[in-house]
Amino acid sequence: MWLVVTTLAAIVVTAIWYTNDKARETYKIGFLNLILWGTAIMVFVDHVMGYVAEGGEFIEITPEAILLSVILLISALIIWEIFLFIKDPKGLLKTLKWR
């Protein structure tokens, strides 16, 4: 299930990256795109190796797999948010006056 969810998320983010200049420049969505495609490729290789070594189901649909999918997406979004705070593409953090 996590292969399907990460791949779908990567496809959606790629479509946003391709069609929206503001998302590309302001929100640095290309970084999120790389995270999601890297995760999708890594999970695909993991599934192929597990299927070749052990057999069984290629894509499992269990509550644990769904929870892992959600955790992977949240982790990718958190990493992207941290990247945005560090890069500060709009310069908002530079304009704040800290007391």
Backbone atoms as SQL, in Angstrom:
CREATE TABLE atoms (id INTEGER PRIMARY KEY, chain TEXT, resi INTEGER, resn TEXT, atom TEXT, x REAL, y REAL, z REAL);
INSERT INTO atoms VALUES
  (1, 'A', 1, 'MET', 'N', 0.821, -1.190, 0.000),
  (2, 'A', 1, 'MET', 'CA', 0.000, 0.000, 0.000),
  (3, 'A', 1, 'MET', 'C', 0.869, 1.260, 0.000),
  (4, 'A', 2, 'TRP', 'N', 1.975, 1.202, 0.719),
  (5, 'A', 2, 'TRP', 'CA', 2.814, 2.394, 0.795),
  (6, 'A', 2, 'TRP', 'C', 3.458, 2.706, -0.535),
  (7, 'A', 3, 'LEU', 'N', 3.680, 1.696, -1.370),
  (8, 'A', 3, 'LEU', 'CA', 4.189, 1.942, -2.720),
  (9, 'A', 3, 'LEU', 'C', 3.166, 2.738, -3.531),
  (10, 'A', 4, 'VAL', 'N', 1.918, 2.351, -3.444),
  (11, 'A', 4, 'VAL', 'CA', 0.864, 3.026, -4.189),
  (12, 'A', 4, 'VAL', 'C', 0.689, 4.465, -3.704),
  (13, 'A', 5, 'VAL', 'N', 0.661, 4.662, -2.397),
  (14, 'A', 5, 'VAL', 'CA', 0.433, 6.000, -1.835),
  (15, 'A', 5, 'VAL', 'C', 1.590, 6.941, -2.162),
  (16, 'A', 6, 'THR', 'N', 2.825, 6.489, -1.982),
  (17, 'A', 6, 'THR', 'CA', 3.960, 7.377, -2.271),
  (18, 'A', 6, 'THR', 'C', 4.074, 7.682, -3.760),
  (19, 'A', 7, 'THR', 'N', 3.772, 6.703, -4.603),
  (20, 'A', 7, 'THR', 'CA', 3.822, 6.942, -6.046),
  (21, 'A', 7, 'THR', 'C', 2.728, 7.911, -6.479),
  (22, 'A', 8, 'LEU', 'N', 1.521, 7.750, -5.953),
  (23, 'A', 8, 'LEU', 'CA', 0.444, 8.695, -6.275),
  (24, 'A', 8, 'LEU', 'C', 0.770, 10.105, -5.794),
  (25, 'A', 9, 'ALA', 'N', 1.323, 10.210, -4.590),
  (26, 'A', 9, 'ALA', 'CA', 1.715, 11.527, -4.080),
  (27, 'A', 9, 'ALA', 'C', 2.803, 12.142, -4.961),
  (28, 'A', 10, 'ALA', 'N', 3.756, 11.330, -5.397),
  (29, 'A', 10, 'ALA', 'CA', 4.816, 11.833, -6.271),
  (30, 'A', 10, 'ALA', 'C', 4.257, 12.289, -7.613),
  (31, 'A', 11, 'ILE', 'N', 3.282, 11.574, -8.152),
  (32, 'A', 11, 'ILE', 'CA', 2.667, 11.967, -9.420),
  (33, 'A', 11, 'ILE', 'C', 1.908, 13.281, -9.274),
  (34, 'A', 12, 'VAL', 'N', 1.174, 13.432, -8.176),
  (35, 'A', 12, 'VAL', 'CA', 0.420, 14.671, -7.952),
  (36, 'A', 12, 'VAL', 'C', 1.374, 15.852, -7.790),
  (37, 'A', 13, 'VAL', 'N', 2.426, 15.681, -7.006),
  (38, 'A', 13, 'VAL', 'CA', 3.383, 16.775, -6.790),
  (39, 'A', 13, 'VAL', 'C', 4.124, 17.097, -8.084),
  (40, 'A', 14, 'THR', 'N', 4.417, 16.094, -8.910),
  (41, 'A', 14, 'THR', 'CA', 5.046, 16.350, -10.197),
  (42, 'A', 14, 'THR', 'C', 4.135, 17.173, -11.095),
  (43, 'A', 15, 'ALA', 'N', 2.847, 16.857, -11.095),
  (44, 'A', 15, 'ALA', 'CA', 1.893, 17.633, -11.893),
  (45, 'A', 15, 'ALA', 'C', 1.822, 19.081, -11.408),
  (46, 'A', 16, 'ILE', 'N', 1.835, 19.272, -10.102),
  (47, 'A', 16, 'ILE', 'CA', 1.830, 20.641, -9.549),
  (48, 'A', 16, 'ILE', 'C', 3.120, 21.358, -9.931),
  (49, 'A', 17, 'TRP', 'N', 4.237, 20.682, -9.814),
  (50, 'A', 17, 'TRP', 'CA', 5.528, 21.274, -10.168),
  (51, 'A', 17, 'TRP', 'C', 5.561, 21.678, -11.636),
  (52, 'A', 18, 'TYR', 'N', 4.994, 20.837, -12.485),
  (53, 'A', 18, 'TYR', 'CA', 5.040, 21.087, -13.920),
  (54, 'A', 18, 'TYR', 'C', 4.133, 22.232, -14.342),
  (55, 'A', 19, 'THR', 'N', 2.997, 22.390, -13.697),
  (56, 'A', 19, 'THR', 'CA', 1.998, 23.357, -14.153),
  (57, 'A', 19, 'THR', 'C', 2.011, 24.681, -13.400),
  (58, 'A', 20, 'ASN', 'N', 2.639, 24.747, -12.232),
  (59, 'A', 20, 'ASN', 'CA', 2.510, 25.932, -11.395),
  (60, 'A', 20, 'ASN', 'C', 3.886, 26.577, -11.154),
  (61, 'A', 21, 'ASP', 'N', 4.106, 27.724, -11.780),
  (62, 'A', 21, 'ASP', 'CA', 5.385, 28.425, -11.610),
  (63, 'A', 21, 'ASP', 'C', 5.571, 28.927, -10.183),
  (64, 'A', 22, 'LYS', 'N', 4.495, 29.380, -9.552),
  (65, 'A', 22, 'LYS', 'CA', 4.594, 29.888, -8.183),
  (66, 'A', 22, 'LYS', 'C', 5.034, 28.785, -7.223),
  (67, 'A', 23, 'ALA', 'N', 4.480, 27.602, -7.390),
  (68, 'A', 23, 'ALA', 'CA', 4.871, 26.481, -6.532),
  (69, 'A', 23, 'ALA', 'C', 6.328, 26.124, -6.747),
  (70, 'A', 24, 'ARG', 'N', 6.786, 26.249, -7.990),
  (71, 'A', 24, 'ARG', 'CA', 8.175, 25.921, -8.305),
  (72, 'A', 24, 'ARG', 'C', 9.130, 26.917, -7.674),
  (73, 'A', 25, 'GLU', 'N', 8.827, 28.188, -7.802),
  (74, 'A', 25, 'GLU', 'CA', 9.749, 29.222, -7.332),
  (75, 'A', 25, 'GLU', 'C', 9.576, 29.526, -5.848),
  (76, 'A', 26, 'THR', 'N', 8.350, 29.772, -5.431),
  (77, 'A', 26, 'THR', 'CA', 8.116, 30.235, -4.070),
  (78, 'A', 26, 'THR', 'C', 8.138, 29.110, -3.052),
  (79, 'A', 27, 'TYR', 'N', 7.516, 28.003, -3.381),
  (80, 'A', 27, 'TYR', 'CA', 7.357, 26.936, -2.399),
  (81, 'A', 27, 'TYR', 'C', 8.360, 25.807, -2.563),
  (82, 'A', 28, 'LYS', 'N', 9.276, 25.948, -3.518),
  (83, 'A', 28, 'LYS', 'CA', 10.347, 24.962, -3.705),
  (84, 'A', 28, 'LYS', 'C', 9.789, 23.539, -3.747),
  (85, 'A', 29, 'ILE', 'N', 8.749, 23.345, -4.534),
  (86, 'A', 29, 'ILE', 'CA', 8.078, 22.050, -4.586),
  (87, 'A', 29, 'ILE', 'C', 8.930, 20.989, -5.280),
  (88, 'A', 30, 'GLY', 'N', 9.948, 21.410, -5.983),
  (89, 'A', 30, 'GLY', 'CA', 10.864, 20.447, -6.596),
  (90, 'A', 30, 'GLY', 'C', 11.578, 19.599, -5.562),
  (91, 'A', 31, 'PHE', 'N', 11.853, 20.186, -4.396),
  (92, 'A', 31, 'PHE', 'CA', 12.495, 19.436, -3.320),
  (93, 'A', 31, 'PHE', 'C', 11.564, 18.348, -2.800),
  (94, 'A', 32, 'LEU', 'N', 10.294, 18.691, -2.598),
  (95, 'A', 32, 'LEU', 'CA', 9.301, 17.694, -2.184),
  (96, 'A', 32, 'LEU', 'C', 9.150, 16.626, -3.255),
  (97, 'A', 33, 'ASN', 'N', 9.217, 17.042, -4.498),
  (98, 'A', 33, 'ASN', 'CA', 9.137, 16.114, -5.624),
  (99, 'A', 33, 'ASN', 'C', 10.268, 15.081, -5.557),
  (100, 'A', 34, 'LEU', 'N', 11.472, 15.546, -5.311),
  (101, 'A', 34, 'LEU', 'CA', 12.618, 14.638, -5.201),
  (102, 'A', 34, 'LEU', 'C', 12.474, 13.681, -4.022),
  (103, 'A', 35, 'ILE', 'N', 11.990, 14.187, -2.897),
  (104, 'A', 35, 'ILE', 'CA', 11.788, 13.333, -1.724),
  (105, 'A', 35, 'ILE', 'C', 10.801, 12.215, -2.047),
  (106, 'A', 36, 'LEU', 'N', 9.670, 12.581, -2.651),
  (107, 'A', 36, 'LEU', 'CA', 8.630, 11.591, -2.914),
  (108, 'A', 36, 'LEU', 'C', 9.044, 10.581, -3.984),
  (109, 'A', 37, 'TRP', 'N', 9.699, 11.034, -5.053),
  (110, 'A', 37, 'TRP', 'CA', 10.138, 10.086, -6.077),
  (111, 'A', 37, 'TRP', 'C', 11.240, 9.182, -5.545),
  (112, 'A', 38, 'GLY', 'N', 12.133, 9.732, -4.738),
  (113, 'A', 38, 'GLY', 'CA', 13.167, 8.897, -4.124),
  (114, 'A', 38, 'GLY', 'C', 12.569, 7.834, -3.219),
  (115, 'A', 39, 'THR', 'N', 11.562, 8.227, -2.448),
  (116, 'A', 39, 'THR', 'CA', 10.885, 7.268, -1.580),
  (117, 'A', 39, 'THR', 'C', 10.149, 6.212, -2.396),
  (118, 'A', 40, 'ALA', 'N', 9.475, 6.640, -3.457),
  (119, 'A', 40, 'ALA', 'CA', 8.736, 5.692, -4.294),
  (120, 'A', 40, 'ALA', 'C', 9.674, 4.675, -4.937),
  (121, 'A', 41, 'ILE', 'N', 10.816, 5.132, -5.416),
  (122, 'A', 41, 'ILE', 'CA', 11.787, 4.214, -6.033),
  (123, 'A', 41, 'ILE', 'C', 12.350, 3.270, -4.982),
  (124, 'A', 42, 'MET', 'N', 12.672, 3.785, -3.804),
  (125, 'A', 42, 'MET', 'CA', 13.210, 2.958, -2.730),
  (126, 'A', 42, 'MET', 'C', 12.195, 1.887, -2.304),
  (127, 'A', 43, 'VAL', 'N', 10.930, 2.272, -2.167),
  (128, 'A', 43, 'VAL', 'CA', 9.896, 1.322, -1.771),
  (129, 'A', 43, 'VAL', 'C', 9.669, 0.284, -2.867),
  (130, 'A', 44, 'PHE', 'N', 9.714, 0.711, -4.130),
  (131, 'A', 44, 'PHE', 'CA', 9.563, -0.235, -5.237),
  (132, 'A', 44, 'PHE', 'C', 10.662, -1.290, -5.211),
  (133, 'A', 45, 'VAL', 'N', 11.895, -0.855, -5.017),
  (134, 'A', 45, 'VAL', 'CA', 13.016, -1.804, -4.948),
  (135, 'A', 45, 'VAL', 'C', 12.844, -2.733, -3.746),
  (136, 'A', 46, 'ASP', 'N', 12.388, -2.197, -2.622),
  (137, 'A', 46, 'ASP', 'CA', 12.152, -3.015, -1.436),
  (138, 'A', 46, 'ASP', 'C', 11.090, -4.076, -1.708),
  (139, 'A', 47, 'HIS', 'N', 9.999, -3.676, -2.377),
  (140, 'A', 47, 'HIS', 'CA', 8.937, -4.637, -2.693),
  (141, 'A', 47, 'HIS', 'C', 9.417, -5.711, -3.674),
  (142, 'A', 48, 'VAL', 'N', 10.172, -5.302, -4.673),
  (143, 'A', 48, 'VAL', 'CA', 10.675, -6.280, -5.651),
  (144, 'A', 48, 'VAL', 'C', 11.608, -7.276, -4.971),
  (145, 'A', 49, 'MET', 'N', 12.523, -6.789, -4.152),
  (146, 'A', 49, 'MET', 'CA', 13.460, -7.683, -3.475),
  (147, 'A', 49, 'MET', 'C', 12.736, -8.608, -2.505),
  (148, 'A', 50, 'GLY', 'N', 11.750, -8.089, -1.780),
  (149, 'A', 50, 'GLY', 'CA', 10.978, -8.927, -0.871),
  (150, 'A', 50, 'GLY', 'C', 10.160, -9.966, -1.609),
  (151, 'A', 51, 'TYR', 'N', 9.601, -9.580, -2.748),
  (152, 'A', 51, 'TYR', 'CA', 8.797, -10.512, -3.537),
  (153, 'A', 51, 'TYR', 'C', 9.668, -11.615, -4.137),
  (154, 'A', 52, 'VAL', 'N', 10.847, -11.254, -4.611),
  (155, 'A', 52, 'VAL', 'CA', 11.750, -12.246, -5.192),
  (156, 'A', 52, 'VAL', 'C', 12.278, -13.189, -4.114),
  (157, 'A', 53, 'ALA', 'N', 12.625, -12.641, -2.957),
  (158, 'A', 53, 'ALA', 'CA', 13.227, -13.453, -1.903),
  (159, 'A', 53, 'ALA', 'C', 12.212, -14.332, -1.183),
  (160, 'A', 54, 'GLU', 'N', 11.024, -13.770, -0.906),
  (161, 'A', 54, 'GLU', 'CA', 10.076, -14.491, -0.071),
  (162, 'A', 54, 'GLU', 'C', 8.791, -14.885, -0.785),
  (163, 'A', 55, 'GLY', 'N', 8.476, -14.227, -1.893),
  (164, 'A', 55, 'GLY', 'CA', 7.201, -14.491, -2.568),
  (165, 'A', 55, 'GLY', 'C', 6.065, -13.788, -1.844),
  (166, 'A', 56, 'GLY', 'N', 4.874, -14.262, -2.039),
  (167, 'A', 56, 'GLY', 'CA', 3.728, -13.670, -1.364),
  (168, 'A', 56, 'GLY', 'C', 3.145, -12.512, -2.146),
  (169, 'A', 57, 'GLU', 'N', 2.508, -11.594, -1.424),
  (170, 'A', 57, 'GLU', 'CA', 1.856, -10.453, -2.058),
  (171, 'A', 57, 'GLU', 'C', 2.872, -9.369, -2.398),
  (172, 'A', 58, 'PHE', 'N', 2.682, -8.754, -3.559),
  (173, 'A', 58, 'PHE', 'CA', 3.554, -7.649, -3.940),
  (174, 'A', 58, 'PHE', 'C', 3.113, -6.368, -3.241),
  (175, 'A', 59, 'ILE', 'N', 1.803, -6.142, -3.188),
  (176, 'A', 59, 'ILE', 'CA', 1.258, -4.978, -2.492),
  (177, 'A', 59, 'ILE', 'C', 0.282, -5.482, -1.440),
  (178, 'A', 60, 'GLU', 'N', 0.588, -5.193, -0.194),
  (179, 'A', 60, 'GLU', 'CA', -0.292, -5.635, 0.878),
  (180, 'A', 60, 'GLU', 'C', -1.182, -4.484, 1.334),
  (181, 'A', 61, 'ILE', 'N', -2.418, -4.818, 1.608),
  (182, 'A', 61, 'ILE', 'CA', -3.376, -3.824, 2.084),
  (183, 'A', 61, 'ILE', 'C', -3.798, -4.235, 3.492),
  (184, 'A', 62, 'THR', 'N', -3.061, -3.718, 4.456),
  (185, 'A', 62, 'THR', 'CA', -3.348, -3.989, 5.863),
  (186, 'A', 62, 'THR', 'C', -3.371, -2.661, 6.603),
  (187, 'A', 63, 'PRO', 'N', -3.935, -2.640, 7.799),
  (188, 'A', 63, 'PRO', 'CA', -3.907, -1.387, 8.573),
  (189, 'A', 63, 'PRO', 'C', -2.484, -0.889, 8.845),
  (190, 'A', 64, 'GLU', 'N', -1.560, -1.815, 9.046),
  (191, 'A', 64, 'GLU', 'CA', -0.172, -1.414, 9.284),
  (192, 'A', 64, 'GLU', 'C', 0.439, -0.759, 8.060),
  (193, 'A', 65, 'ALA', 'N', 0.132, -1.282, 6.871),
  (194, 'A', 65, 'ALA', 'CA', 0.654, -0.708, 5.632),
  (195, 'A', 65, 'ALA', 'C', 0.054, 0.672, 5.378),
  (196, 'A', 66, 'ILE', 'N', -1.218, 0.835, 5.687),
  (197, 'A', 66, 'ILE', 'CA', -1.863, 2.146, 5.529),
  (198, 'A', 66, 'ILE', 'C', -1.263, 3.149, 6.503),
  (199, 'A', 67, 'LEU', 'N', -1.037, 2.733, 7.749),
  (200, 'A', 67, 'LEU', 'CA', -0.415, 3.614, 8.740),
  (201, 'A', 67, 'LEU', 'C', 1.001, 3.993, 8.317),
  (202, 'A', 68, 'LEU', 'N', 1.750, 3.042, 7.790),
  (203, 'A', 68, 'LEU', 'CA', 3.099, 3.337, 7.308),
  (204, 'A', 68, 'LEU', 'C', 3.057, 4.335, 6.151),
  (205, 'A', 69, 'SER', 'N', 2.065, 4.214, 5.279),
  (206, 'A', 69, 'SER', 'CA', 1.910, 5.161, 4.172),
  (207, 'A', 69, 'SER', 'C', 1.693, 6.575, 4.683),
  (208, 'A', 70, 'VAL', 'N', 0.832, 6.710, 5.671),
  (209, 'A', 70, 'VAL', 'CA', 0.550, 8.028, 6.249),
  (210, 'A', 70, 'VAL', 'C', 1.796, 8.584, 6.930),
  (211, 'A', 71, 'ILE', 'N', 2.507, 7.748, 7.651),
  (212, 'A', 71, 'ILE', 'CA', 3.724, 8.193, 8.335),
  (213, 'A', 71, 'ILE', 'C', 4.784, 8.633, 7.333),
  (214, 'A', 72, 'LEU', 'N', 4.926, 7.907, 6.230),
  (215, 'A', 72, 'LEU', 'CA', 5.896, 8.291, 5.195),
  (216, 'A', 72, 'LEU', 'C', 5.550, 9.645, 4.580),
  (217, 'A', 73, 'LEU', 'N', 4.270, 9.865, 4.285),
  (218, 'A', 73, 'LEU', 'CA', 3.873, 11.153, 3.703),
  (219, 'A', 73, 'LEU', 'C', 4.063, 12.298, 4.696),
  (220, 'A', 74, 'ILE', 'N', 3.700, 12.079, 5.948),
  (221, 'A', 74, 'ILE', 'CA', 3.892, 13.124, 6.958),
  (222, 'A', 74, 'ILE', 'C', 5.374, 13.426, 7.137),
  (223, 'A', 75, 'SER', 'N', 6.213, 12.401, 7.140),
  (224, 'A', 75, 'SER', 'CA', 7.660, 12.618, 7.263),
  (225, 'A', 75, 'SER', 'C', 8.206, 13.429, 6.093),
  (226, 'A', 76, 'ALA', 'N', 7.763, 13.112, 4.888),
  (227, 'A', 76, 'ALA', 'CA', 8.206, 13.867, 3.711),
  (228, 'A', 76, 'ALA', 'C', 7.763, 15.320, 3.806),
  (229, 'A', 77, 'LEU', 'N', 6.540, 15.558, 4.250),
  (230, 'A', 77, 'LEU', 'CA', 6.053, 16.937, 4.382),
  (231, 'A', 77, 'LEU', 'C', 6.789, 17.702, 5.478),
  (232, 'A', 78, 'ILE', 'N', 7.123, 17.030, 6.563),
  (233, 'A', 78, 'ILE', 'CA', 7.875, 17.685, 7.641),
  (234, 'A', 78, 'ILE', 'C', 9.271, 18.067, 7.154),
  (235, 'A', 79, 'ILE', 'N', 9.939, 17.171, 6.437),
  (236, 'A', 79, 'ILE', 'CA', 11.269, 17.485, 5.898),
  (237, 'A', 79, 'ILE', 'C', 11.188, 18.658, 4.938),
  (238, 'A', 80, 'TRP', 'N', 10.152, 18.692, 4.098),
  (239, 'A', 80, 'TRP', 'CA', 9.960, 19.798, 3.157),
  (240, 'A', 80, 'TRP', 'C', 9.706, 21.111, 3.899),
  (241, 'A', 81, 'GLU', 'N', 8.911, 21.068, 4.959),
  (242, 'A', 81, 'GLU', 'CA', 8.647, 22.276, 5.748),
  (243, 'A', 81, 'GLU', 'C', 9.929, 22.795, 6.411),
  (244, 'A', 82, 'ILE', 'N', 10.738, 21.915, 6.935),
  (245, 'A', 82, 'ILE', 'CA', 12.008, 22.330, 7.538),
  (246, 'A', 82, 'ILE', 'C', 12.892, 22.973, 6.477),
  (247, 'A', 83, 'PHE', 'N', 12.924, 22.377, 5.288),
  (248, 'A', 83, 'PHE', 'CA', 13.677, 22.945, 4.176),
  (249, 'A', 83, 'PHE', 'C', 13.173, 24.346, 3.843),
  (250, 'A', 84, 'LEU', 'N', 11.851, 24.527, 3.831),
  (251, 'A', 84, 'LEU', 'CA', 11.281, 25.848, 3.545),
  (252, 'A', 84, 'LEU', 'C', 11.649, 26.866, 4.615),
  (253, 'A', 85, 'PHE', 'N', 11.630, 26.457, 5.874),
  (254, 'A', 85, 'PHE', 'CA', 12.018, 27.386, 6.939),
  (255, 'A', 85, 'PHE', 'C', 13.482, 27.782, 6.825),
  (256, 'A', 86, 'ILE', 'N', 14.339, 26.845, 6.461),
  (257, 'A', 86, 'ILE', 'CA', 15.761, 27.157, 6.329),
  (258, 'A', 86, 'ILE', 'C', 16.009, 28.063, 5.124),
  (259, 'A', 87, 'LYS', 'N', 15.410, 27.742, 3.982),
  (260, 'A', 87, 'LYS', 'CA', 15.620, 28.532, 2.760),
  (261, 'A', 87, 'LYS', 'C', 14.892, 29.870, 2.805),
  (262, 'A', 88, 'ASP', 'N', 13.725, 29.920, 3.444),
  (263, 'A', 88, 'ASP', 'CA', 12.914, 31.129, 3.549),
  (264, 'A', 88, 'ASP', 'C', 12.762, 31.834, 2.200),
  (265, 'A', 89, 'PRO', 'N', 12.098, 31.172, 1.226),
  (266, 'A', 89, 'PRO', 'CA', 12.049, 31.713, -0.136),
  (267, 'A', 89, 'PRO', 'C', 11.334, 33.055, -0.253),
  (268, 'A', 90, 'LYS', 'N', 10.405, 33.360, 0.617),
  (269, 'A', 90, 'LYS', 'CA', 9.715, 34.654, 0.564),
  (270, 'A', 90, 'LYS', 'C', 10.411, 35.714, 1.406),
  (271, 'A', 91, 'GLY', 'N', 11.388, 35.325, 2.188),
  (272, 'A', 91, 'GLY', 'CA', 12.101, 36.267, 3.031),
  (273, 'A', 91, 'GLY', 'C', 11.307, 36.747, 4.222),
  (274, 'A', 92, 'LEU', 'N', 10.324, 35.991, 4.647),
  (275, 'A', 92, 'LEU', 'CA', 9.471, 36.408, 5.757),
  (276, 'A', 92, 'LEU', 'C', 10.177, 36.347, 7.099),
  (277, 'A', 93, 'LEU', 'N', 11.014, 35.363, 7.290),
  (278, 'A', 93, 'LEU', 'CA', 11.696, 35.243, 8.575),
  (279, 'A', 93, 'LEU', 'C', 12.760, 36.322, 8.757),
  (280, 'A', 94, 'LYS', 'N', 13.294, 36.826, 7.644),
  (281, 'A', 94, 'LYS', 'CA', 14.299, 37.880, 7.731),
  (282, 'A', 94, 'LYS', 'C', 13.686, 39.209, 8.153),
  (283, 'A', 95, 'THR', 'N', 12.409, 39.407, 7.838),
  (284, 'A', 95, 'THR', 'CA', 11.759, 40.677, 8.151),
  (285, 'A', 95, 'THR', 'C', 11.219, 40.713, 9.577),
  (286, 'A', 96, 'LEU', 'N', 11.155, 39.586, 10.268),
  (287, 'A', 96, 'LEU', 'CA', 10.661, 39.573, 11.645),
  (288, 'A', 96, 'LEU', 'C', 11.656, 40.258, 12.558),
  (289, 'A', 97, 'LYS', 'N', 11.136, 41.009, 13.499),
  (290, 'A', 97, 'LYS', 'CA', 11.996, 41.657, 14.470),
  (291, 'A', 97, 'LYS', 'C', 11.892, 40.909, 15.779),
  (292, 'A', 98, 'TRP', 'N', 12.980, 40.255, 16.133),
  (293, 'A', 98, 'TRP', 'CA', 13.005, 39.471, 17.360),
  (294, 'A', 98, 'TRP', 'C', 13.378, 40.385, 18.518),
  (295, 'A', 99, 'ARG', 'N', 12.723, 40.219, 19.602),
  (296, 'A', 99, 'ARG', 'CA', 12.990, 41.070, 20.779),
  (297, 'A', 99, 'ARG', 'C', 13.833, 40.362, 21.779);
